[in-house]
Amino acid sequence: MAEIVARHLVYDGWYRFWRLEVRLPDGVTVERHLLDNGSAVAVLPYDPVRRVCLLVSQPRAAVLAAGEPPLLEAMAGNLDGMAPDERIREEAMEEGGLRLGALEPVANIWPIPPVSTERVALYLAEYASADRVAEGGGAEGEFEHITVHEVGLDALRAMVLAGELTDAKTLVLAQALMLRRPGLW
């Protein structure tokens, strides 16, 4: 069985970055790197009556560095010690101005297990136009610059099938919605 035999903190800021020494099952010790960024939660809200979903976009350093346009994403946030269902309700209000009702759990995924401790609890949630109670855009002082997008479900499906929905958590959620609610398509 592999085991971590040493940890060296390289950076401690917004996230923690570690250099690890890992002993593999054959006894060889190798260097690995670990981004310790905790757990998170994400939701894909959808309105079955108007046949739309709510996605957001915001500047992301990795996407900017790749020279690509902003991603369309499900609303998400780090747990910061909160329960996933409480945290995603708060994030939906901050990011999308959206009051969420019942949450439907989808999965608790490892987005990048080679280097990150992050687990993301994924949810689907129905909403109606009356649940859009605020503007959204992100929490005051967090400098997120979030833009809210209502996307037609047919357009969402087309993006999935064309490989154009490139944010992993959003792709998983869109596929889950397609599988669980085939009558919407």
N, C-alpha and C positions, 0 to 999 in steps of 0.2 A: 504494500500500500504506500502511496506517495504521502509525504508529510512536509510541512513548512518547518525548516530548522532555524531560520533567522529572518528577522524583519528589520529593514532600515528605512526610516522615514525620510523621504526626499523632499516633499513639499506638504505643507499644512496650511491651506487657505480655504477657498470656496469648497474644494475637495481635498482629500488626502491622497498622496501618491507614495507608494511603497516600492522598494526594491526587495525582493524576496530571494531567499535561498531555499530551493525545494529539492528534497531527496526523493528521487524516483524509485519505483519498485526494484530496479536492478542495482540500487545503491549509488548511482551517479547523482551528484549534486549539481543543479543548474540554476542559473539566474532567471527569474521571472519578474514581471512588473504588475502592480495591482493598483487600480484606481478605486478608492474607497469612497463611494458617493451615496451609500445608503439605499433605501428602498423608495419606490415611487408608485404612482397611481395614474391611470389614464382612463378617459371615457370618450365614447363616440355617442353623442346624443343624436337622435333622429326623430323626425316628425312624420309618423305614418300617414297622416291626413294630407299634408302638403307635399309628402314624398321628398323631403330634404333632410340633410344632416348638417351639423354645425362643426366646422373645422376652423383652425386658427393658423396664422403664419406669423413668424417673428424672425429677426436676425439671429442666426446661429453661426458661431465662429467656424465650426468645421465646414459648414456649407459655403460660407463666404470664402474660406481658404481654398475650397475646391472650385471657386468661380461659378457656382451654380445659383439659380434663383431660389428664393425662400421656399421651404417645404410646406405643403399642406399637412397639418398635424391634428391629431385628436388632442383635446385639452388634457394637460398633465401637470404633475408637480411632485416634488419630493415629499415624503411623509412627514419629515421633521417631528417625529414622535407622536403623530396623530394616527388614529385608526384610518384605514384606507377609505371607507365610505364617508367619513366626516371630511377628510382632506379633499376628496374629489368634489364634494359639494362646494367647498370653499373655493377651490380652483375654478370650477365652472362659473361661479359668480364673478370672480376676479377677472378671468380671461374672456368669458363670453357673455357676461351679464345674464346668465341663465340659471334659473332655479330648477334643480333636478328633483324628480320624484323617485320612483322605484329604480333601483340599480340591479342590473342582471350581470352577475359575475361571468367572465369568459375564461380567464386563465391568469396565472401568476408566472410571468415569463422571465427568463434570463436573456436580456437583449444582447449583451456582449460578454459571455462567460470567460473568454480567454484572458480578459484584463480587468473586468469590473465586478464589484460586489453587488451591483444594482439588480434588484428584482422589481418588476413592474406588475402591479395588480391591474388587470384590464376589465372594464365594464362597458356594457351597452346601457342606454337609458332613453326611454321615450320622452319627448317633450312636445309642447304645443306652442303656438305663437304667443299665447298669453304668459308663458313661462320666461320669455325674454323681458326681464324686468329692469335691466340696466344696460349701459353701453358696453361694458367689458373693457378690454384693452390691457389688462394687467394690473397688478397691485401697485399702489402709490409708492414711489421710491425704489421700485425694483428695476426700473428702466428696461422693461421687456419689449415695448413698442409692438404690441400684439394687434394684428388685424383679424377681425372676425369675418368668416365666410359662411354663408348658407349655400350649400352645394346640392344640386338635385341628385337624387339617388341614381338615376340613369347615368348621370355624368360620373358619379362615384364608381359605379360598376364599370363603366368604360375605362376609367383610369386604372382600376385594378386589372382588368383584362389586357390592357395595353402595356402594363408594367410601368405606368407613370406615377403611381402612388408609392413613393420611395421611402417614406418614413416607416420603419418596421412595425412599431406599435399600432400605427394607423392602418397599415395594410392588414395586420392580423385582425383588428377590430372590424374593418370593412368586410373581410372574408367571412368572419363570424356572423355578421349581420346578413350577408347574402345567404349563408347556409341555414341560419335560424329563422329567417323571415322571407322565405322564397316568394311569398305572395306580394311583396313590395316591388318586385322586379317585373 
